[in-house]
Amino acid sequence: MKQKATFNEVLEEVKQKELIHSYDVIGDIIVIRLHPELESQKEQIAEAFHTFHPKVRTIVAIPLYSHTDALYRTRDFDVIWGDERFETTHKESGCVFNVDLKHVFFSPRLSYERMRVAQKVAPGETIINLFSGVGCFSILIAKTQLQTKIYSVDVNPYAYEYMTKNVALNKVEGQVIPILGDAQTELEKLEGVADRVLMPLPEEAYSFLPAAVKALNPDKVGMIHYYDVSTGNRDDELFNTPIDRVKEVLSSNFGNSLRIEVEEKRIVRSVGPRKYHVVLDLRIAFV
Ligand SMILES: C[S@@+](CC[C@H](N)C(=O)[O-])C[C@H]1O[C@@H](n2cnc3c(N)ncnc32)[C@H](O)[C@@H]1O
């Protein structure tokens, strides 16, 4: 009988670092980002991962240059081991998230960022979570800070369906309000209501910024968690382009009627050579 290769034996052969940094365990599914030169060894790699993570039922590979859906941010997967299914339940920071990886975006790599934002929320806040996916930011905020109301908006009907399920699973009904719709249209219906707006769509958040500002309560200082993509070295200059973009978009829409302060800025994750998703926590006051 053929003996299973151990994880280390396989890794020895196939560039340890590359594999180690390029896989996620989501519930009982492992997602591996596979470099083309490892393609021929994918079965051996999958078997070794299973030896290391015996509870996993499915292992999928994302080819390095695979297609990402421009609107829903879902990826193409190949099942390389186990059951042909993409639905699973993932536990994170005391929450449970039911997801179908074929139809919705989900990344465990955002867990630190979700907690960072949740910990900034004060009692009594009204929040708009745009681009909410299956509701991860909204549900974590609701469970971390009980006295909050979170409008949770996504345009993907599958994301809305899973978000609604997850709101019930985490017992935050009434506190998190799932909304199926386009961010721009929904922001227009929520003008002036929010203390805080989350915009976790790095490639396009800037185009929704004016509507997000109008959704803030004009009588208070509001907070926008603004996500963007930036290229450069991992130093302070990386944030110059996103900060300039924010200032440009907001001054052309609001003139000098806003005071904008960057309360915090950080790299959320690396998405390519010298390319990063970054976040700016913007304190916005109407003057
Ligand atoms: C990067 S994912 C965000 C995931 C989520 N914040 C999380 O923590 O898992 C982006 C999401 O934005 C949604 N989206 C993209 N364009 C949108 C739009 N114009 N209006 C509302 N949702 C949109 C996509 O369907 C997708 O679920």
The ligand as an SDF file (V2000), in Angstrom:
LIG
                    3D

 27 29  0  0  0  0  0  0  0  0999 V2000
  -14.3440   42.0540   -0.3690 C   0  0  0  0  0  0  0  0  0  0  0  0
  -16.0130   41.5250   -0.1360 S   0  0  0  0  0  0  0  0  0  0  0  0
  -16.3150   42.1110    1.5120 C   0  0  0  0  0  0  0  0  0  0  0  0
  -16.4960   41.0170    2.4990 C   0  0  0  0  0  0  0  0  0  0  0  0
  -16.8800   41.3510    3.9130 C   0  0  0  0  0  0  0  0  0  0  0  0
  -16.7080   42.7210    4.2900 N   0  0  0  0  0  0  0  0  0  0  0  0
  -16.2390   40.3940    4.9050 C   0  0  0  0  0  0  0  0  0  0  0  0
  -15.7540   40.8250    5.9530 O   0  0  0  0  0  0  0  0  0  0  0  0
  -16.2320   39.1650    4.6480 O   0  0  0  0  0  0  0  0  0  0  0  0
  -16.8930   42.7020   -1.0770 C   0  0  0  0  0  0  0  0  0  0  0  0
  -18.3980   42.5160   -1.0760 C   0  0  0  0  0  0  0  0  0  0  0  0
  -18.9650   43.6940   -1.6580 O   0  0  0  0  0  0  0  0  0  0  0  0
  -20.1050   43.3360   -2.4150 C   0  0  0  0  0  0  0  0  0  0  0  0
  -20.3280   44.4340   -3.3690 N   0  0  0  0  0  0  0  0  0  0  0  0
  -19.5830   44.7680   -4.4550 C   0  0  0  0  0  0  0  0  0  0  0  0
  -20.0840   45.8760   -5.0650 N   0  0  0  0  0  0  0  0  0  0  0  0
  -21.1710   46.2510   -4.3230 C   0  0  0  0  0  0  0  0  0  0  0  0
  -22.0970   47.3260   -4.4330 C   0  0  0  0  0  0  0  0  0  0  0  0
  -22.0240   48.2230   -5.4130 N   0  0  0  0  0  0  0  0  0  0  0  0
  -23.0830   47.4430   -3.5020 N   0  0  0  0  0  0  0  0  0  0  0  0
  -23.1700   46.5290   -2.4820 C   0  0  0  0  0  0  0  0  0  0  0  0
  -22.3270   45.4790   -2.3360 N   0  0  0  0  0  0  0  0  0  0  0  0
  -21.3340   45.3350   -3.2390 C   0  0  0  0  0  0  0  0  0  0  0  0
  -19.7600   41.9910   -3.0270 C   0  0  0  0  0  0  0  0  0  0  0  0
  -20.9070   41.2550   -3.3450 O   0  0  0  0  0  0  0  0  0  0  0  0
  -18.9190   41.3350   -1.8930 C   0  0  0  0  0  0  0  0  0  0  0  0
  -19.7260   40.5230   -1.0660 O   0  0  0  0  0  0  0  0  0  0  0  0
  1  2  1  0
  2  3  1  0
  2 10  1  0
  3  4  1  0
  4  5  1  0
  5  6  1  0
  5  7  1  0
  7  8  2  0
  7  9  1  0
 10 11  1  0
 11 12  1  0
 11 26  1  0
 12 13  1  0
 13 14  1  0
 13 24  1  0
 14 15  1  0
 14 23  1  0
 15 16  2  0
 16 17  1  0
 17 18  1  0
 17 23  2  0
 18 19  1  0
 18 20  2  0
 20 21  1  0
 21 22  2  0
 22 23  1  0
 24 25  1  0
 24 26  1  0
 26 27  1  0
M  CHG  2   2   1   9  -1
M  END
$$$$
